[in-house]
Amino acid sequence: MGKKKVVKKGKKPHKNKPTSKKYSMYKVEGVTLKKERFCPRCGPGIFLMKAKERLYCGKCHYAEFGKSVVPKEIKKK
Ligand SMILES: [Zn+2]
């Protein structure tokens, strides 16, 4: 019996998507959050998602309100 790599079924083939403007916007926000907005419970590495007026951790459901969540300060490149 030889060992063979079996490709699992049900996996969709990876498609290359064109870079959209949405993605570039998200990237800017991501950098901003990455600098200082990580989850105080989960520690650095788990970053908070930015909602309208709060930050939210998808892992432990920690939420932070107000403070420097101001999208106006994002500069255009
Ligand atoms: Zn967390």
N, CA, C, O and the ligand as a Tripos MOL2 file, in Angstrom:
@<TRIPOS>MOLECULE
protein
  309   307    78     0     0
PROTEIN
NO_CHARGES

@<TRIPOS>ATOM
      1 N           0.8370   -1.2150    0.0000 N.3       1 MET1
      2 CA          0.0000    0.0000    0.0000 C.3       1 MET1
      3 C           0.8650    1.2550    0.0000 C.2       1 MET1
      4 O           1.6770    1.4550    0.9030 O.2       1 MET1
      5 N           0.6960    2.0680   -0.9750 N.am      2 GLY2
      6 CA          1.4870    3.2950   -1.0600 C.3       2 GLY2
      7 C           0.7310    4.4800   -0.4890 C.2       2 GLY2
      8 O          -0.4990    4.5150   -0.4680 O.2       2 GLY2
      9 N           1.4920    5.4300   -0.0370 N.am      3 LYS3
     10 CA          0.8320    6.6230    0.5090 C.3       3 LYS3
     11 C           0.5490    7.6210   -0.6110 C.2       3 LYS3
     12 O           1.4230    7.9890   -1.3960 O.2       3 LYS3
     13 N          -0.6840    8.0310   -0.6450 N.am      4 LYS4
     14 CA         -1.0720    9.0040   -1.6650 C.3       4 LYS4
     15 C          -1.7730   10.1880   -1.0340 C.2       4 LYS4
     16 O          -2.5690   10.0350   -0.1080 O.2       4 LYS4
     17 N          -1.4780   11.3360   -1.5280 N.am      5 LYS5
     18 CA         -2.1710   12.5250   -1.0200 C.3       5 LYS5
     19 C          -3.5690   12.5890   -1.6200 C.2       5 LYS5
     20 O          -3.7490   12.6110   -2.8370 O.2       5 LYS5
     21 N          -4.5330   12.6180   -0.7440 N.am      6 VAL6
     22 CA         -5.9120   12.6530   -1.2180 C.3       6 VAL6
     23 C          -6.4640   14.0730   -1.1290 C.2       6 VAL6
     24 O          -6.4680   14.6940   -0.0660 O.2       6 VAL6
     25 N          -6.9150   14.5530   -2.2400 N.am      7 VAL7
     26 CA         -7.5230   15.8980   -2.2570 C.3       7 VAL7
     27 C          -8.9430   15.8170   -1.7070 C.2       7 VAL7
     28 O          -9.7920   15.0760   -2.2020 O.2       7 VAL7
     29 N          -9.1600   16.5980   -0.6810 N.am      8 LYS8
     30 CA        -10.4830   16.5750   -0.0680 C.3       8 LYS8
     31 C         -11.5220   17.1950   -0.9930 C.2       8 LYS8
     32 O         -11.2880   18.2190   -1.6360 O.2       8 LYS8
     33 N         -12.6360   16.5600   -1.0340 N.am      9 LYS9
     34 CA        -13.7080   17.0910   -1.8600 C.3       9 LYS9
     35 C         -14.4920   18.1640   -1.1010 C.2       9 LYS9
     36 O         -14.4470   18.2380    0.1270 O.2       9 LYS9
     37 N         -15.1860   18.9630   -1.8390 N.am     10 GLY10
     38 CA        -16.0050   19.9950   -1.2140 C.3      10 GLY10
     39 C         -15.2660   21.3040   -1.0650 C.2      10 GLY10
     40 O         -15.8400   22.2900   -0.6040 O.2      10 GLY10
     41 N         -14.0030   21.3310   -1.4470 N.am     11 LYS11
     42 CA        -13.2430   22.5800   -1.3440 C.3      11 LYS11
     43 C         -13.3410   23.3370   -2.6590 C.2      11 LYS11
     44 O         -13.0490   22.8030   -3.7290 O.2      11 LYS11
     45 N         -13.7500   24.5670   -2.5550 N.am     12 LYS12
     46 CA        -13.8870   25.3560   -3.7660 C.3      12 LYS12
     47 C         -12.5110   25.8090   -4.2700 C.2      12 LYS12
     48 O         -11.6370   26.1590   -3.4760 O.2      12 LYS12
     49 N         -12.3320   25.7990   -5.5620 N.am     13 PRO13
     50 CA        -11.0680   26.2410   -6.1370 C.3      13 PRO13
     51 C         -10.8490   27.7310   -5.8980 C.2      13 PRO13
     52 O         -11.7800   28.5320   -5.9770 O.2      13 PRO13
     53 N          -9.6260   28.0770   -5.6110 N.am     14 HIS14
     54 CA         -9.3130   29.4720   -5.3020 C.3      14 HIS14
     55 C          -9.3220   30.3240   -6.5570 C.2      14 HIS14
     56 O          -8.7030   29.9990   -7.5700 O.2      14 HIS14
     57 N         -10.0430   31.4190   -6.4520 N.am     15 LYS15
     58 CA        -10.0820   32.3310   -7.5950 C.3      15 LYS15
     59 C          -9.4060   33.6470   -7.2570 C.2      15 LYS15
     60 O          -9.5370   34.1620   -6.1470 O.2      15 LYS15
     61 N          -8.7050   34.1660   -8.1970 N.am     16 ASN16
     62 CA         -8.0920   35.4780   -8.0010 C.3      16 ASN16
     63 C          -9.1140   36.5830   -8.2150 C.2      16 ASN16
     64 O          -9.7330   36.6930   -9.2730 O.2      16 ASN16
     65 N          -9.2700   37.3870   -7.1880 N.am     17 LYS17
     66 CA        -10.2330   38.4690   -7.3210 C.3      17 LYS17
     67 C          -9.5000   39.7790   -7.6240 C.2      17 LYS17
     68 O          -8.4050   40.0210   -7.1160 O.2      17 LYS17
     69 N         -10.0950   40.5860   -8.4260 N.am     18 PRO18
     70 CA         -9.5040   41.8920   -8.7240 C.3      18 PRO18
     71 C          -9.5400   42.7970   -7.4960 C.2      18 PRO18
     72 O         -10.5030   42.7710   -6.7300 O.2      18 PRO18
     73 N          -8.5200   43.5750   -7.3160 N.am     19 THR19
     74 CA         -8.4670   44.4670   -6.1640 C.3      19 THR19
     75 C          -9.5330   45.5520   -6.2910 C.2      19 THR19
     76 O          -9.6110   46.2630   -7.2930 O.2      19 THR19
     77 N         -10.3330   45.6550   -5.2670 N.am     20 SER20
     78 CA        -11.4110   46.6310   -5.3200 C.3      20 SER20
     79 C         -11.1100   47.8170   -4.4260 C.2      20 SER20
     80 O         -10.1970   47.7740   -3.6000 O.2      20 SER20
     81 N         -11.8760   48.8650   -4.5970 N.am     21 LYS21
     82 CA        -11.7000   50.0550   -3.7540 C.3      21 LYS21
     83 C         -12.0720   49.7470   -2.3180 C.2      21 LYS21
     84 O         -11.4950   50.2980   -1.3810 O.2      21 LYS21
     85 N         -13.0220   48.8780   -2.1600 N.am     22 LYS22
     86 CA        -13.4320   48.4820   -0.8150 C.3      22 LYS22
     87 C         -12.2440   47.9290   -0.0450 C.2      22 LYS22
     88 O         -12.0350   48.2460    1.1260 O.2      22 LYS22
     89 N         -11.4860   47.1110   -0.7180 N.am     23 TYR23
     90 CA        -10.3660   46.4700   -0.0450 C.3      23 TYR23
     91 C          -9.3430   47.4950    0.3960 C.2      23 TYR23
     92 O          -8.8040   47.4050    1.4990 O.2      23 TYR23
     93 N          -9.0730   48.4690   -0.4560 N.am     24 SER24
     94 CA         -8.0710   49.4790   -0.1150 C.3      24 SER24
     95 C          -8.5300   50.2980    1.0910 C.2      24 SER24
     96 O          -7.7160   50.7170    1.9140 O.2      24 SER24
     97 N          -9.8170   50.5170    1.1860 N.am     25 MET25
     98 CA        -10.3420   51.2420    2.3310 C.3      25 MET25
     99 C         -10.1480   50.4260    3.5980 C.2      25 MET25
    100 O          -9.7470   50.9480    4.6380 O.2      25 MET25
    101 N         -10.4300   49.1760    3.4930 N.am     26 TYR26
    102 CA        -10.3090   48.2880    4.6490 C.3      26 TYR26
    103 C          -8.8560   48.2240    5.1170 C.2      26 TYR26
    104 O          -8.5670   48.1460    6.3110 O.2      26 TYR26
    105 N          -7.9730   48.2590    4.1570 N.am     27 LYS27
    106 CA         -6.5530   48.1500    4.4600 C.3      27 LYS27
    107 C          -6.1040   49.3340    5.3140 C.2      27 LYS27
    108 O          -5.3300   49.1780    6.2580 O.2      27 LYS27
    109 N          -6.5980   50.5030    4.9670 N.am     28 VAL28
    110 CA         -6.2360   51.7050    5.7270 C.3      28 VAL28
    111 C          -6.7190   51.5740    7.1660 C.2      28 VAL28
    112 O          -5.9920   51.8930    8.1060 O.2      28 VAL28
    113 N          -7.9440   51.1050    7.3260 N.am     29 GLU29
    114 CA         -8.4950   50.9580    8.6690 C.3      29 GLU29
    115 C          -7.7060   49.9160    9.4520 C.2      29 GLU29
    116 O          -7.4530   50.0650   10.6470 O.2      29 GLU29
    117 N          -7.3360   48.8840    8.7580 N.am     30 GLY30
    118 CA         -6.6090   47.7950    9.4090 C.3      30 GLY30
    119 C          -5.2940   48.2710    9.9920 C.2      30 GLY30
    120 O          -4.9240   47.8880   11.1020 O.2      30 GLY30
    121 N          -4.5970   49.0940    9.2560 N.am     31 VAL31
    122 CA         -3.3190   49.6200    9.7360 C.3      31 VAL31
    123 C          -3.5270   50.4790   10.9650 C.2      31 VAL31
    124 O          -2.7540   50.4320   11.9220 O.2      31 VAL31
    125 N          -4.5910   51.2660   10.9160 N.am     32 THR32
    126 CA         -4.8810   52.1610   12.0360 C.3      32 THR32
    127 C          -5.1690   51.3530   13.3000 C.2      32 THR32
    128 O          -4.6900   51.6770   14.3870 O.2      32 THR32
    129 N          -5.9510   50.3110   13.1340 N.am     33 LEU33
    130 CA         -6.3150   49.4990   14.2920 C.3      33 LEU33
    131 C          -5.1070   48.7270   14.7990 C.2      33 LEU33
    132 O          -4.9240   48.5510   16.0030 O.2      33 LEU33
    133 N          -4.3110   48.2850   13.8910 N.am     34 LYS34
    134 CA         -3.2020   47.4010   14.2400 C.3      34 LYS34
    135 C          -2.1970   48.0950   15.1470 C.2      34 LYS34
    136 O          -1.4870   47.4540   15.9220 O.2      34 LYS34
    137 N          -2.1530   49.4050   15.0330 N.am     35 LYS35
    138 CA         -1.1610   50.1300   15.8080 C.3      35 LYS35
    139 C          -1.4410   50.0980   17.3010 C.2      35 LYS35
    140 O          -0.5190   49.9970   18.1100 O.2      35 LYS35
    141 N          -2.7130   50.1840   17.6620 N.am     36 GLU36
    142 CA         -2.9700   50.3080   19.0980 C.3      36 GLU36
    143 C          -4.2490   49.6310   19.5700 C.2      36 GLU36
    144 O          -4.4970   49.5210   20.7700 O.2      36 GLU36
    145 N          -5.0540   49.1820   18.6240 N.am     37 ARG37
    146 CA         -6.3460   48.6500   19.0330 C.3      37 ARG37
    147 C          -6.3790   47.1280   18.9920 C.2      37 ARG37
    148 O          -6.9190   46.5270   18.0630 O.2      37 ARG37
    149 N          -5.8040   46.5320   19.9930 N.am     38 PHE38
    150 CA         -5.9470   45.0860   20.1030 C.3      38 PHE38
    151 C          -6.7560   44.7760   21.3450 C.2      38 PHE38
    152 O          -6.9370   45.6370   22.2060 O.2      38 PHE38
    153 N          -7.2400   43.5600   21.4410 N.am     39 CYS39
    154 CA         -8.1200   43.2000   22.5470 C.3      39 CYS39
    155 C          -7.3400   43.0840   23.8580 C.2      39 CYS39
    156 O          -6.3680   42.3320   23.9310 O.2      39 CYS39
    157 N          -7.7540   43.8170   24.8910 N.am     40 PRO40
    158 CA         -7.0920   43.7710   26.1980 C.3      40 PRO40
    159 C          -7.2810   42.4400   26.9050 C.2      40 PRO40
    160 O          -6.5220   42.0940   27.8100 O.2      40 PRO40
    161 N          -8.2800   41.7070   26.4940 N.am     41 ARG41
    162 CA         -8.5140   40.3940   27.1170 C.3      41 ARG41
    163 C          -7.7020   39.3090   26.4200 C.2      41 ARG41
    164 O          -7.0510   38.4790   27.0540 O.2      41 ARG41
    165 N          -7.7670   39.3470   25.0900 N.am     42 CYS42
    166 CA         -7.0900   38.2960   24.3260 C.3      42 CYS42
    167 C          -5.6160   38.6230   24.1290 C.2      42 CYS42
    168 O          -4.8050   37.7410   23.8460 O.2      42 CYS42
    169 N          -5.2770   39.9080   24.2830 N.am     43 GLY43
    170 CA         -3.8950   40.3070   24.1370 C.3      43 GLY43
    171 C          -3.5510   40.6960   22.7150 C.2      43 GLY43
    172 O          -4.3710   40.5710   21.8060 O.2      43 GLY43
    173 N          -2.3240   41.1720   22.5330 N.am     44 PRO44
    174 CA         -1.8750   41.5840   21.2040 C.3      44 PRO44
    175 C          -1.9450   40.4200   20.2280 C.2      44 PRO44
    176 O          -1.5930   39.2900   20.5690 O.2      44 PRO44
    177 N          -2.3900   40.6960   19.0430 N.am     45 GLY45
    178 CA         -2.5420   39.6250   18.0610 C.3      45 GLY45
    179 C          -4.0040   39.4450   17.7390 C.2      45 GLY45
    180 O          -4.3680   39.0740   16.6240 O.2      45 GLY45
    181 N          -4.8400   39.7110   18.7230 N.am     46 ILE46
    182 CA         -6.2830   39.6900   18.4620 C.3      46 ILE46
    183 C          -6.7550   41.1340   18.3810 C.2      46 ILE46
    184 O          -6.8480   41.8280   19.3930 O.2      46 ILE46
    185 N          -7.0440   41.5680   17.1860 N.am     47 PHE47
    186 CA         -7.3930   42.9680   17.0020 C.3      47 PHE47
    187 C          -8.9000   43.1630   17.0430 C.2      47 PHE47
    188 O          -9.6830   42.2630   16.7400 O.2      47 PHE47
    189 N          -9.2680   44.3680   17.4260 N.am     48 LEU48
    190 CA        -10.6830   44.6880   17.5520 C.3      48 LEU48
    191 C         -11.2480   45.1420   16.2100 C.2      48 LEU48
    192 O         -10.6060   45.8680   15.4500 O.2      48 LEU48
    193 N         -12.4500   44.6970   15.9520 N.am     49 MET49
    194 CA        -13.1300   45.1540   14.7520 C.3      49 MET49
    195 C         -13.7290   46.5290   15.0350 C.2      49 MET49
    196 O         -14.1470   46.8180   16.1560 O.2      49 MET49
    197 N         -13.7640   47.3540   14.0260 N.am     50 LYS50
    198 CA        -14.2990   48.6870   14.2290 C.3      50 LYS50
    199 C         -15.7430   48.7600   13.7680 C.2      50 LYS50
    200 O         -16.0450   48.5520   12.5930 O.2      50 LYS50
    201 N         -16.6240   49.0540   14.6950 N.am     51 ALA51
    202 CA        -18.0120   49.3080   14.3370 C.3      51 ALA51
    203 C         -18.2100   50.8220   14.2740 C.2      51 ALA51
    204 O         -17.2430   51.5820   14.3070 O.2      51 ALA51
    205 N         -19.4450   51.2460   14.1850 N.am     52 LYS52
    206 CA        -19.7010   52.6790   14.0080 C.3      52 LYS52
    207 C         -19.0410   53.5250   15.0890 C.2      52 LYS52
    208 O         -18.2700   54.4370   14.7910 O.2      52 LYS52
    209 N         -19.3450   53.2200   16.3260 N.am     53 GLU53
    210 CA        -18.7810   54.0560   17.3980 C.3      53 GLU53
    211 C         -18.1730   53.1910   18.5000 C.2      53 GLU53
    212 O         -18.1480   53.5570   19.6750 O.2      53 GLU53
    213 N         -17.6940   52.0490   18.0760 N.am     54 ARG54
    214 CA        -17.0930   51.1930   19.1010 C.3      54 ARG54
    215 C         -16.1660   50.1770   18.4700 C.2      54 ARG54
    216 O         -16.1880   49.9340   17.2630 O.2      54 ARG54
    217 N         -15.3550   49.5960   19.3290 N.am     55 LEU55
    218 CA        -14.4720   48.5330   18.8860 C.3      55 LEU55
    219 C         -14.9720   47.2300   19.4770 C.2      55 LEU55
    220 O         -15.4890   47.1920   20.5930 O.2      55 LEU55
    221 N         -14.8120   46.1840   18.7260 N.am     56 TYR56
    222 CA        -15.4290   44.9340   19.1380 C.3      56 TYR56
    223 C         -14.5020   43.7490   18.8790 C.2      56 TYR56
    224 O         -13.9200   43.6250   17.8010 O.2      56 TYR56
    225 N         -14.3750   42.8900   19.8700 N.am     57 CYS57
    226 CA        -13.5530   41.6990   19.7060 C.3      57 CYS57
    227 C         -14.4470   40.5190   19.3310 C.2      57 CYS57
    228 O         -15.3640   40.1660   20.0720 O.2      57 CYS57
    229 N         -14.1800   39.9260   18.2000 N.am     58 GLY58
    230 CA        -15.0020   38.8220   17.7340 C.3      58 GLY58
    231 C         -14.7070   37.5320   18.4710 C.2      58 GLY58
    232 O         -15.4390   36.5520   18.3350 O.2      58 GLY58
    233 N         -13.6380   37.5290   19.2520 N.am     59 LYS59
    234 CA        -13.2440   36.2960   19.9250 C.3      59 LYS59
    235 C         -13.8780   36.1760   21.3070 C.2      59 LYS59
    236 O         -14.4700   35.1490   21.6410 O.2      59 LYS59
    237 N         -13.7490   37.2300   22.1050 N.am     60 CYS60
    238 CA        -14.2680   37.1690   23.4740 C.3      60 CYS60
    239 C         -15.4420   38.1210   23.6730 C.2      60 CYS60
    240 O         -15.9720   38.2460   24.7770 O.2      60 CYS60
    241 N         -15.8480   38.7990   22.5790 N.am     61 HIS61
    242 CA        -17.0140   39.6930   22.6070 C.3      61 HIS61
    243 C         -16.7860   40.9150   23.4750 C.2      61 HIS61
    244 O         -17.7370   41.5240   23.9660 O.2      61 HIS61
    245 N         -15.5440   41.2670   23.6610 N.am     62 TYR62
    246 CA        -15.2310   42.4960   24.3780 C.3      62 TYR62
    247 C         -15.5620   43.6920   23.4950 C.2      62 TYR62
    248 O         -15.3140   43.6600   22.2900 O.2      62 TYR62
    249 N         -16.1150   44.7390   24.0810 N.am     63 ALA63
    250 CA        -16.4680   45.9280   23.2990 C.3      63 ALA63
    251 C         -15.9350   47.1730   23.9750 C.2      63 ALA63
    252 O         -15.9760   47.3000   25.1980 O.2      63 ALA63
    253 N         -15.4350   48.0890   23.1620 N.am     64 GLU64
    254 CA        -14.9070   49.3370   23.6920 C.3      64 GLU64
    255 C         -15.5980   50.4960   22.9860 C.2      64 GLU64
    256 O         -15.6980   50.5190   21.7590 O.2      64 GLU64
    257 N         -16.0650   51.4410   23.7620 N.am     65 PHE65
    258 CA        -16.8380   52.5310   23.1680 C.3      65 PHE65
    259 C         -16.0300   53.8260   23.1110 C.2      65 PHE65
    260 O         -15.0890   54.0320   23.8790 O.2      65 PHE65
    261 N         -16.4220   54.6810   22.1880 N.am     66 GLY66
    262 CA        -15.9010   56.0360   22.1230 C.3      66 GLY66
    263 C         -14.4020   56.1120   21.8810 C.2      66 GLY66
    264 O         -13.8630   55.4040   21.0290 O.2      66 GLY66
    265 N         -13.7400   56.9670   22.6280 N.am     67 LYS67
    266 CA        -12.2960   57.1890   22.5010 C.3      67 LYS67
    267 C         -11.9190   57.6280   21.0910 C.2      67 LYS67
    268 O         -12.5830   58.4770   20.4970 O.2      67 LYS67
    269 N         -10.8820   57.0620   20.5800 N.am     68 SER68
    270 CA        -10.3340   57.6040   19.3250 C.3      68 SER68
    271 C         -10.8550   56.8690   18.0930 C.2      68 SER68
    272 O         -10.1400   56.7000   17.1050 O.2      68 SER68
    273 N         -12.0880   56.4450   18.1700 N.am     69 VAL69
    274 CA        -12.6600   55.8060   16.9940 C.3      69 VAL69
    275 C         -13.2450   56.8660   16.0730 C.2      69 VAL69
    276 O         -14.4610   57.0350   15.9760 O.2      69 VAL69
    277 N         -12.3580   57.5640   15.4120 N.am     70 VAL70
    278 CA        -12.8040   58.6550   14.5460 C.3      70 VAL70
    279 C         -12.2810   58.4480   13.1280 C.2      70 VAL70
    280 O         -11.1220   58.7460   12.8370 O.2      70 VAL70
    281 N         -13.1320   57.9410   12.2570 N.am     71 PRO71
    282 CA        -12.7290   57.6480   10.8770 C.3      71 PRO71
    283 C         -12.3350   58.9010   10.1040 C.2      71 PRO71
    284 O         -11.6960   58.8060    9.0560 O.2      71 PRO71
    285 N         -12.7120   60.0800   10.6150 N.am     72 LYS72
    286 CA        -12.3910   61.3120    9.9060 C.3      72 LYS72
    287 C         -10.8940   61.5500    9.8360 C.2      72 LYS72
    288 O         -10.4040   62.2460    8.9460 O.2      72 LYS72
    289 N         -10.1850   60.9780   10.7650 N.am     73 GLU73
    290 CA         -8.7430   61.2470   10.8270 C.3      73 GLU73
    291 C          -7.9330   60.4290    9.8380 C.2      73 GLU73
    292 O          -6.7310   60.6330    9.6710 O.2      73 GLU73
    293 N          -8.6140   59.5010    9.1860 N.am     74 ILE74
    294 CA         -7.9020   58.6790    8.2040 C.3      74 ILE74
    295 C          -7.5060   59.5190    6.9970 C.2      74 ILE74
    296 O          -8.3420   60.1330    6.3340 O.2      74 ILE74
    297 N          -6.2530   59.5230    6.7460 N.am     75 LYS75
    298 CA         -5.7610   60.3480    5.6370 C.3      75 LYS75
    299 C          -5.7600   59.5550    4.3270 C.2      75 LYS75
    300 O          -5.5440   58.3430    4.3140 O.2      75 LYS75
    301 N          -6.0020   60.2570    3.2530 N.am     76 LYS76
    302 CA         -5.9690   59.6070    1.9480 C.3      76 LYS76
    303 C          -4.5390   59.5280    1.4480 C.2      76 LYS76
    304 O          -3.7240   60.4310    1.6370 O.2      76 LYS76
    305 N          -4.2790   58.4150    0.8060 N.am     77 LYS77
    306 CA         -2.9140   58.2740    0.2730 C.3      77 LYS77
    307 C          -2.9150   58.6040   -1.2100 C.2      77 LYS77
    308 O          -1.8680   58.5490   -1.8550 O.2      77 LYS77
    309 ZN        -10.9520   39.4720   22.8870 Zn       78 ZN78
@<TRIPOS>BOND
     1     1     2 1
     2     2     3 1
     3     3     4 2
     4     3     5 am
     5     5     6 1
     6     6     7 1
     7     7     8 2
     8     7     9 am
     9     9    10 1
    10    10    11 1
    11    11    12 2
    12    11    13 am
    13    13    14 1
    14    14    15 1
    15    15    16 2
    16    15    17 am
    17    17    18 1
    18    18    19 1
    19    19    20 2
    20    19    21 am
    21    21    22 1
    22    22    23 1
    23    23    24 2
    24    23    25 am
    25    25    26 1
    26    26    27 1
    27    27    28 2
    28    27    29 am
    29    29    30 1
    30    30    31 1
    31    31    32 2
    32    31    33 am
    33    33    34 1
    34    34    35 1
    35    35    36 2
    36    35    37 am
    37    37    38 1
    38    38    39 1
    39    39    40 2
    40    39    41 am
    41    41    42 1
    42    42    43 1
    43    43    44 2
    44    43    45 am
    45    45    46 1
    46    46    47 1
    47    47    48 2
    48    47    49 am
    49    49    50 1
    50    50    51 1
    51    51    52 2
    52    51    53 am
    53    53    54 1
    54    54    55 1
    55    55    56 2
    56    55    57 am
    57    57    58 1
    58    58    59 1
    59    59    60 2
    60    59    61 am
    61    61    62 1
    62    62    63 1
    63    63    64 2
    64    63    65 am
    65    65    66 1
    66    66    67 1
    67    67    68 2
    68    67    69 am
    69    69    70 1
    70    70    71 1
    71    71    72 2
    72    71    73 am
    73    73    74 1
    74    74    75 1
    75    75    76 2
    76    75    77 am
    77    77    78 1
    78    78    79 1
    79    79    80 2
    80    79    81 am
    81    81    82 1
    82    82    83 1
    83    83    84 2
    84    83    85 am
    85    85    86 1
    86    86    87 1
    87    87    88 2
    88    87    89 am
    89    89    90 1
    90    90    91 1
    91    91    92 2
    92    91    93 am
    93    93    94 1
    94    94    95 1
    95    95    96 2
    96    95    97 am
    97    97    98 1
    98    98    99 1
    99    99   100 2
   100    99   101 am
   101   101   102 1
   102   102   103 1
   103   103   104 2
   104   103   105 am
   105   105   106 1
   106   106   107 1
   107   107   108 2
   108   107   109 am
   109   109   110 1
   110   110   111 1
   111   111   112 2
   112   111   113 am
   113   113   114 1
   114   114   115 1
   115   115   116 2
   116   115   117 am
   117   117   118 1
   118   118   119 1
   119   119   120 2
   120   119   121 am
   121   121   122 1
   122   122   123 1
   123   123   124 2
   124   123   125 am
   125   125   126 1
   126   126   127 1
   127   127   128 2
   128   127   129 am
   129   129   130 1
   130   130   131 1
   131   131   132 2
   132   131   133 am
   133   133   134 1
   134   134   135 1
   135   135   136 2
   136   135   137 am
   137   137   138 1
   138   138   139 1
   139   139   140 2
   140   139   141 am
   141   141   142 1
   142   142   143 1
   143   143   144 2
   144   143   145 am
   145   145   146 1
   146   146   147 1
   147   147   148 2
   148   147   149 am
   149   149   150 1
   150   150   151 1
   151   151   152 2
   152   151   153 am
   153   153   154 1
   154   154   155 1
   155   155   156 2
   156   155   157 am
   157   157   158 1
   158   158   159 1
   159   159   160 2
   160   159   161 am
   161   161   162 1
   162   162   163 1
   163   163   164 2
   164   163   165 am
   165   165   166 1
   166   166   167 1
   167   167   168 2
   168   167   169 am
   169   169   170 1
   170   170   171 1
   171   171   172 2
   172   171   173 am
   173   173   174 1
   174   174   175 1
   175   175   176 2
   176   175   177 am
   177   177   178 1
   178   178   179 1
   179   179   180 2
   180   179   181 am
   181   181   182 1
   182   182   183 1
   183   183   184 2
   184   183   185 am
   185   185   186 1
   186   186   187 1
   187   187   188 2
   188   187   189 am
   189   189   190 1
   190   190   191 1
   191   191   192 2
   192   191   193 am
   193   193   194 1
   194   194   195 1
   195   195   196 2
   196   195   197 am
   197   197   198 1
   198   198   199 1
   199   199   200 2
   200   199   201 am
   201   201   202 1
   202   202   203 1
   203   203   204 2
   204   203   205 am
   205   205   206 1
   206   206   207 1
   207   207   208 2
   208   207   209 am
   209   209   210 1
   210   210   211 1
   211   211   212 2
   212   211   213 am
   213   213   214 1
   214   214   215 1
   215   215   216 2
   216   215   217 am
   217   217   218 1
   218   218   219 1
   219   219   220 2
   220   219   221 am
   221   221   222 1
   222   222   223 1
   223   223   224 2
   224   223   225 am
   225   225   226 1
   226   226   227 1
   227   227   228 2
   228   227   229 am
   229   229   230 1
   230   230   231 1
   231   231   232 2
   232   231   233 am
   233   233   234 1
   234   234   235 1
   235   235   236 2
   236   235   237 am
   237   237   238 1
   238   238   239 1
   239   239   240 2
   240   239   241 am
   241   241   242 1
   242   242   243 1
   243   243   244 2
   244   243   245 am
   245   245   246 1
   246   246   247 1
   247   247   248 2
   248   247   249 am
   249   249   250 1
   250   250   251 1
   251   251   252 2
   252   251   253 am
   253   253   254 1
   254   254   255 1
   255   255   256 2
   256   255   257 am
   257   257   258 1
   258   258   259 1
   259   259   260 2
   260   259   261 am
   261   261   262 1
   262   262   263 1
   263   263   264 2
   264   263   265 am
   265   265   266 1
   266   266   267 1
   267   267   268 2
   268   267   269 am
   269   269   270 1
   270   270   271 1
   271   271   272 2
   272   271   273 am
   273   273   274 1
   274   274   275 1
   275   275   276 2
   276   275   277 am
   277   277   278 1
   278   278   279 1
   279   279   280 2
   280   279   281 am
   281   281   282 1
   282   282   283 1
   283   283   284 2
   284   283   285 am
   285   285   286 1
   286   286   287 1
   287   287   288 2
   288   287   289 am
   289   289   290 1
   290   290   291 1
   291   291   292 2
   292   291   293 am
   293   293   294 1
   294   294   295 1
   295   295   296 2
   296   295   297 am
   297   297   298 1
   298   298   299 1
   299   299   300 2
   300   299   301 am
   301   301   302 1
   302   302   303 1
   303   303   304 2
   304   303   305 am
   305   305   306 1
   306   306   307 1
   307   307   308 2
@<TRIPOS>SUBSTRUCTURE
     1 MET1         2 RESIDUE 1 A MET
     2 GLY2         6 RESIDUE 1 A GLY
     3 LYS3        10 RESIDUE 1 A LYS
     4 LYS4        14 RESIDUE 1 A LYS
     5 LYS5        18 RESIDUE 1 A LYS
     6 VAL6        22 RESIDUE 1 A VAL
     7 VAL7        26 RESIDUE 1 A VAL
     8 LYS8        30 RESIDUE 1 A LYS
     9 LYS9        34 RESIDUE 1 A LYS
    10 GLY10       38 RESIDUE 1 A GLY
    11 LYS11       42 RESIDUE 1 A LYS
    12 LYS12       46 RESIDUE 1 A LYS
    13 PRO13       50 RESIDUE 1 A PRO
    14 HIS14       54 RESIDUE 1 A HIS
    15 LYS15       58 RESIDUE 1 A LYS
    16 ASN16       62 RESIDUE 1 A ASN
    17 LYS17       66 RESIDUE 1 A LYS
    18 PRO18       70 RESIDUE 1 A PRO
    19 THR19       74 RESIDUE 1 A THR
    20 SER20       78 RESIDUE 1 A SER
    21 LYS21       82 RESIDUE 1 A LYS
    22 LYS22       86 RESIDUE 1 A LYS
    23 TYR23       90 RESIDUE 1 A TYR
    24 SER24       94 RESIDUE 1 A SER
    25 MET25       98 RESIDUE 1 A MET
    26 TYR26      102 RESIDUE 1 A TYR
    27 LYS27      106 RESIDUE 1 A LYS
    28 VAL28      110 RESIDUE 1 A VAL
    29 GLU29      114 RESIDUE 1 A GLU
    30 GLY30      118 RESIDUE 1 A GLY
    31 VAL31      122 RESIDUE 1 A VAL
    32 THR32      126 RESIDUE 1 A THR
    33 LEU33      130 RESIDUE 1 A LEU
    34 LYS34      134 RESIDUE 1 A LYS
    35 LYS35      138 RESIDUE 1 A LYS
    36 GLU36      142 RESIDUE 1 A GLU
    37 ARG37      146 RESIDUE 1 A ARG
    38 PHE38      150 RESIDUE 1 A PHE
    39 CYS39      154 RESIDUE 1 A CYS
    40 PRO40      158 RESIDUE 1 A PRO
    41 ARG41      162 RESIDUE 1 A ARG
    42 CYS42      166 RESIDUE 1 A CYS
    43 GLY43      170 RESIDUE 1 A GLY
    44 PRO44      174 RESIDUE 1 A PRO
    45 GLY45      178 RESIDUE 1 A GLY
    46 ILE46      182 RESIDUE 1 A ILE
    47 PHE47      186 RESIDUE 1 A PHE
    48 LEU48      190 RESIDUE 1 A LEU
    49 MET49      194 RESIDUE 1 A MET
    50 LYS50      198 RESIDUE 1 A LYS
    51 ALA51      202 RESIDUE 1 A ALA
    52 LYS52      206 RESIDUE 1 A LYS
    53 GLU53      210 RESIDUE 1 A GLU
    54 ARG54      214 RESIDUE 1 A ARG
    55 LEU55      218 RESIDUE 1 A LEU
    56 TYR56      222 RESIDUE 1 A TYR
    57 CYS57      226 RESIDUE 1 A CYS
    58 GLY58      230 RESIDUE 1 A GLY
    59 LYS59      234 RESIDUE 1 A LYS
    60 CYS60      238 RESIDUE 1 A CYS
    61 HIS61      242 RESIDUE 1 A HIS
    62 TYR62      246 RESIDUE 1 A TYR
    63 ALA63      250 RESIDUE 1 A ALA
    64 GLU64      254 RESIDUE 1 A GLU
    65 PHE65      258 RESIDUE 1 A PHE
    66 GLY66      262 RESIDUE 1 A GLY
    67 LYS67      266 RESIDUE 1 A LYS
    68 SER68      270 RESIDUE 1 A SER
    69 VAL69      274 RESIDUE 1 A VAL
    70 VAL70      278 RESIDUE 1 A VAL
    71 PRO71      282 RESIDUE 1 A PRO
    72 LYS72      286 RESIDUE 1 A LYS
    73 GLU73      290 RESIDUE 1 A GLU
    74 ILE74      294 RESIDUE 1 A ILE
    75 LYS75      298 RESIDUE 1 A LYS
    76 LYS76      302 RESIDUE 1 A LYS
    77 LYS77      306 RESIDUE 1 A LYS
    78 ZN78       309 GROUP 0 **** ****
